[in-house]
Amino acid sequence: MNKNTNHILIKYIAYFYFYDKLKEVINMDLKKFKMIDEPFICDVCKKEVQPLKVSARDHCPYCLCSKHVDINPGDRQNSCHGILRPIGVDKYKDTFKIVYKCDKCGQIHRNIMAQDDDFDMILEVTKNVK
């Protein structure tokens, strides 16, 4: 085998090794995600919230609040059940994530904005960031 062929072979092996590892990570993360997209009444503003239909609904589109019920998305295994209140907005890829703080346990969480979120509320949250 010449040097060039050996170099290509090493790249080929490394590519498939890392590709398999990447697939394991992606599959592990997807296994943690449980799709729950159902209507609910917001505990904060008391409005009826409809399913998102393109992904799992994880917060109220009117007041942007959420309920601290998941350890992993959709698992409903967290016993806290505090209210996750929006405290900021972070840029995430080509969209934004709402930053939440639980009013009961203090944990910080981030959820991707939904297309029907009240944009005036999003702007209000960004004004309050210090």
Secondary structure, DSSP 8 states (H G I E B T S, - for coil): --HHHHHHHHHHHHHHHHHHHHHHHHHHHHHH-------EE-TTT--EE---SSS---S-TTT--EE---SSTT----S---EEEEEEEEEETTEEEEEEEETTT--EEEEE--TTS-HHHHHHHHHT--
